[in-house]
């Protein structure tokens, strides 16, 4: 990540906007996605899951969340 230098505090508060189509914009988005994937892994298995009721869905989601909590505790 590049280091930016500022001459005053006011310069620090200026947002770093990138125009659509700017290659730096795509690199910034890819960096955010990569950081997110590293910090927070997927909490549910991929695929389509069918349920007979909302309660069955809630129970499955609860098991996924508990498995995620258990994995983070290790």
C-alpha positions as CSV (number, residue, x, y, z in Angstrom):
1,X,0.0,0.0,0.0
2,X,1.5,3.3,-1.0
3,X,2.4,5.9,1.6
4,X,0.8,9.4,1.2
5,X,2.3,12.5,2.7
6,X,0.2,15.5,3.7
7,X,1.2,19.1,4.2
8,X,-1.7,19.9,6.6
9,X,-4.5,18.3,8.5
10,X,-7.1,19.6,6.0
11,X,-5.4,17.5,3.2
12,X,-5.9,14.4,5.3
13,X,-9.6,14.8,5.4
14,X,-10.0,14.9,1.6
15,X,-11.5,11.7,0.2
16,X,-9.5,9.8,-2.3
17,X,-12.0,9.5,-5.2
18,X,-11.3,7.4,-8.2
19,X,-13.1,7.9,-11.5
20,X,-15.0,5.0,-13.1
21,X,-12.6,3.1,-15.4
22,X,-9.5,4.1,-13.5
23,X,-7.3,1.0,-13.0
24,X,-6.5,2.2,-9.5
25,X,-10.2,1.9,-8.7
26,X,-10.3,-1.8,-9.6
27,X,-7.1,-2.4,-7.7
28,X,-8.6,-0.8,-4.6
29,X,-11.8,-2.9,-4.9
30,X,-9.8,-6.1,-5.3
31,X,-7.7,-5.2,-2.3
32,X,-10.7,-4.7,-0.1
33,X,-12.3,-7.9,-1.3
34,X,-9.0,-9.8,-0.6
35,X,-8.7,-8.3,2.9
36,X,-12.3,-9.2,3.6
37,X,-11.8,-12.8,2.5
38,X,-8.7,-13.1,4.7
39,X,-10.3,-11.6,7.7
40,X,-13.7,-13.3,7.5
41,X,-14.0,-16.7,5.9
42,X,-17.3,-17.9,4.5
43,X,-19.7,-18.9,7.3
44,X,-21.9,-21.2,5.3
45,X,-21.3,-24.1,2.8
46,X,-21.9,-23.2,-0.8
47,X,-24.9,-24.4,-2.7
48,X,-28.6,-24.3,-2.6
49,X,-30.3,-25.5,0.5
50,X,-34.0,-26.3,0.7
51,X,-36.0,-26.3,3.9
52,X,-39.5,-27.5,4.8
53,X,-40.0,-24.7,7.3
54,X,-38.6,-21.5,8.6
55,X,-37.7,-23.3,11.8
56,X,-35.7,-25.8,9.9
57,X,-33.8,-23.0,8.2
58,X,-33.2,-21.2,11.4
59,X,-31.8,-24.4,13.0
60,X,-29.4,-24.9,10.1
61,X,-28.2,-21.3,10.2
62,X,-27.7,-21.6,14.0
63,X,-25.5,-24.7,13.4
64,X,-23.5,-22.9,10.8
65,X,-23.0,-19.9,13.1
66,X,-22.0,-22.1,16.0
67,X,-19.5,-24.0,13.8
68,X,-18.1,-20.7,12.8
69,X,-17.8,-19.5,16.4
70,X,-16.2,-22.8,17.4
71,X,-13.7,-22.6,14.5
72,X,-12.7,-19.0,15.5
73,X,-12.2,-20.1,19.2
74,X,-9.6,-22.7,18.1
